Amino acid sequence: MIYVLVPIYVIVCVFLILVVLLQQGKGADVSAAFGASSSQTTFGARGATTLLEKITTWSFVAFSVLAVTISIIQAKPRSSVLAKARAGAPVKAATPAPGSVPASAPLAAPAVPAVPATAAK
């Protein structure tokens, strides 16, 4: 899925850059905000939205949605190949070889009678 989304994301990025660069500058609005005389009002009515502005808006929406989608997909935890190999391998039981004593096993103590034998009288 990620191999499909990333190329689309790159194409949308390049398209968004080109569309923004093609738009006409609006420097007069900025000067009007600081008191310079202009024929347009600062926060008032504007002309009809052009096709280029609509394309810019929708390409920005696509850019944002793809960015969030890619980040969510990348945030999912990945499993390791080694973890899969360990899960599929059979578990060997730790059995000592015959005739050998494991290091952790205590040595057997000689048998001692619990009550000392008394001499018969």
C-alpha positions in Angstrom: 0.0 0.0 0.0 2.8 2.4 0.9 4.4 1.7 -2.5 1.3 3.1 -4.2 0.7 6.1 -1.9 4.3 7.6 -1.9 4.5 8.1 -5.7 1.0 9.6 -5.7 2.1 11.9 -2.8 5.2 13.0 -4.8 3.1 13.8 -7.8 0.6 15.8 -5.7 3.5 17.7 -4.1 5.0 18.7 -7.5 1.6 19.6 -8.9 0.8 21.8 -5.8 4.1 23.6 -6.2 3.4 24.3 -9.9 -0.2 25.5 -9.3 0.9 27.8 -6.5 3.7 29.3 -8.7 1.2 29.9 -11.6 -1.2 32.0 -9.5 -1.2 35.7 -9.8 0.4 37.6 -6.9 -1.9 39.6 -4.6 0.5 42.2 -3.2 -2.1 45.0 -3.3 -4.1 43.3 -0.5 -1.1 43.3 1.8 -0.4 47.0 1.3 -4.1 47.8 1.8 -3.9 46.2 5.2 -1.3 48.7 6.3 -3.2 51.8 5.2 -2.2 52.2 1.6 -4.9 53.2 -0.8 -6.2 50.4 -2.9 -9.2 49.8 -5.0 -10.0 46.5 -3.2 -11.1 46.3 0.4 -8.9 44.5 2.9 -11.3 41.9 4.3 -14.3 42.7 2.1 -15.8 41.0 -0.9 -13.5 39.5 -3.5 -14.0 38.4 -7.0 -15.2 35.0 -8.0 -12.9 32.1 -7.2 -10.9 31.1 -10.3 -10.4 27.6 -11.5 -6.7 27.8 -10.5 -7.7 28.6 -6.9 -10.1 25.7 -6.8 -7.4 23.4 -8.1 -5.0 24.7 -5.5 -7.5 24.0 -2.7 -8.2 20.5 -3.8 -4.5 19.6 -4.4 -3.8 20.9 -0.8 -6.6 18.7 0.5 -5.1 15.7 -1.3 -1.6 16.6 0.0 -2.9 16.8 3.6 -4.9 13.5 3.4 -2.0 11.6 1.8 0.4 13.0 4.4 -1.7 11.8 7.3 -2.5 8.4 5.7 1.2 7.7 5.0 2.2 8.7 8.6 -0.5 6.4 10.0 0.6 3.5 7.9 4.2 4.0 8.8 3.4 4.3 12.5 2.1 0.7 12.7 4.6 -1.6 14.4 6.5 -3.9 12.1 7.4 -7.4 12.8 10.9 -8.7 12.3 11.9 -11.5 10.0 13.9 -12.9 12.9 10.9 -12.8 15.2 8.9 -14.8 12.6 11.7 -17.3 12.3 11.8 -17.8 16.1 8.1 -18.2 16.3 8.1 -20.9 13.7 11.1 -22.9 15.0 10.4 -25.7 17.4 11.4 -25.2 21.0 14.0 -27.7 22.2 13.6 -29.0 25.8 16.7 -28.5 28.0 17.5 -32.1 28.8 20.9 -33.0 30.2 23.0 -35.6 28.4 23.1 -39.0 30.1 25.8 -39.3 32.7 26.3 -35.6 33.2 25.1 -33.5 36.1 23.8 -30.0 35.4 25.7 -27.3 37.2 22.6 -26.0 38.9 21.6 -29.4 40.4 22.7 -29.9 44.1 24.9 -32.8 44.8 23.3 -35.6 46.8 24.5 -35.8 50.4 25.4 -39.2 51.9 22.6 -40.9 53.8 22.7 -40.2 57.5 20.4 -42.0 59.9 18.1 -39.6 61.6 18.5 -41.3 65.0 22.0 -42.4 66.1 22.2 -46.1 66.9 22.6 -46.8 70.6 24.7 -49.7 71.9 22.7 -52.6 73.1 23.1 -53.2 76.9 
